[in-house]
Amino acid sequence: MSEPLAETGAFSEHLSRIGEALDEFLRFERPDPVDHIEQWRSALDRPLPAEGVGAEKTVTELIDVLVANGARISDPRFWGFITTGPTTVPVIAAAAAMVAAPQRYSIHAFNLVEEVSLDWLRDLCGLAPVMKGVYVSGGSVANLVGLAAARQAAFERAGLDPAAGGIDGRPTAIYASAEVHHTVQRSAGVLGLGRAAVRAVPVDDWHRMDTGALRELLEAGRRDGVLPIAVVATAGTTNTGAIDPLRACGELAGEFGAWFHVDGAYGLVGRLDPRVTDRFDGLDLADSVIVDPHKWLAAPVGVAAAFVRDRAILHRAFTQEPADYLEGSFVSGDDIRSSFDSMGIPYGDFAVELSAPARGVIVWAILREQGVAGIRARVMRDNDYARRVARKAAEHPRLESLTEPELSIACIRYVGSDGAGAERLNDLNERLLRRLVRETGYLPSATVVDGAFAIRPCFINPRTTDGHVDGLVDAVVAIGDELTTG
Ligand SMILES: *Cc1c(COP(=O)(O)O)cnc(C)c1O
């Protein structure tokens, strides 16, 4: 009898070593990886190994070279883009699933939790109880899934099945605000509608979709014989955290026979803050909604949910041709006596992935650990942080707040005291941000607000404290002062 070629029984030893290394990593006491880039580059950028070094040495290199030089994104002072460091329990859940449920299919506990956690997430986000979901890798794919459903619905009404037969050349349009996430345009490209099919609806002074302008564009499209595919509203824009007027957008979509898609990748969870809950009014009108647990819920990256009113439309949009290796492998009725008598819910036919990790357990773990109360406390604290930064900037003689935060994004800039012109201020703040990133531990990113270059922290990391937040404002002032007097 031959020996197995992979060992069993070594997890506890390796996991305890890697656990120690990760606890140390999260103290962020090491220099920036760029400071000794040559060292780790020469250790890693090597030819394909002809012989293996074995488990012990590989895990040691993982700890000493990779973890030691990992990304600073989990740092509680990283507030760039909209991405965060995952908390402990969901990471452990994801790792456990890789071993105990390498696929979400067939009948087992992780498969059940896939559906249970989608329903929990739906309820957490205040979506209508009829909404059913599917997990995908991120907001990009979730938007693609929602818009594929929109395309399916629009062409079916016109008598075509776009998933089966492709689309014809008729002009189509997706209506979204000028602040929409650029993955919406890419989705339109992938779906054969073309990125140019996305019509940019102007925004108002609060960077929310101007629904008067939306009506005009929809009417113009109707006059021109354009097939309306969807109205896309954003519940928490990536630039400023603005929430489009969902009810008005949804009603217009209904009036013009368009699908109503809500991109809540970042902001949907924000509705847990009672100060802004009513800003999300109109979610009940949505035909599809997306949310990214790997943003505000601090899940490990790689998990988003797309919800639709009726998953049958996803099945029509994403089903595959029959495969010989699948047909006949399962029983057709409900006479289930083995976990392999059924695939369970056919998630593989609701989106673009067949093989996929069991992602539901990540969301299950977060919500089991924190409950609604724990998530609400995080969201409220992050919204407080954005307000705190905005207020400090507004009150400071040499700073300016460029937005009134609705959610957890603040946009501020250094203006100095000599009334510099717009162009000089943009240049000054760009240099200020560069120095902030290079010389301090504070890592916000940038955006442009009405033509003004803004320093933009997005607070979604539950490890951030008010000390970190105040430190950012102080650092902006200190560097700004240096740049203007130096
Ligand atoms: C982040 C984001 C996306 C894209 O999500 P990924 O998970 O990065 O693919 C889409 N829409 C909005 C509003 C976002 O904030």
The ligand as a MOL file (V3000), in Angstrom:
LIG
                    3D

  0  0  0     0  0            999 V3000
M  V30 BEGIN CTAB
M  V30 COUNTS 15 15 0 0 0
M  V30 BEGIN ATOM
M  V30 1 C -16.2690 49.1680 -3.8800 0
M  V30 2 C -17.4340 49.4630 -4.6980 0
M  V30 3 C -17.7320 48.6970 -5.8230 0
M  V30 4 C -16.8130 47.6080 -6.3280 0
M  V30 5 O -16.6980 46.5850 -5.3860 0
M  V30 6 P -15.4510 45.5740 -5.3800 0
M  V30 7 O -15.7850 44.6910 -4.2340 0
M  V30 8 O -14.2250 46.4040 -5.1530 0
M  V30 9 O -15.4060 44.8840 -6.6880 0
M  V30 10 C -18.8890 48.9840 -6.5110 0
M  V30 11 N -19.7020 49.9800 -6.1210 0
M  V30 12 C -19.4500 50.7490 -5.0330 0
M  V30 13 C -20.3910 51.8470 -4.6490 0
M  V30 14 C -18.2910 50.5300 -4.2930 0
M  V30 15 O -18.0160 51.2940 -3.2390 0
M  V30 END ATOM
M  V30 BEGIN BOND
M  V30 1 1 1 2
M  V30 2 1 2 3
M  V30 3 2 2 14
M  V30 4 1 3 4
M  V30 5 2 3 10
M  V30 6 1 4 5
M  V30 7 1 5 6
M  V30 8 2 6 7
M  V30 9 1 6 8
M  V30 10 1 6 9
M  V30 11 1 10 11
M  V30 12 2 11 12
M  V30 13 1 12 13
M  V30 14 1 12 14
M  V30 15 1 14 15
M  V30 END BOND
M  V30 END CTAB
M  END
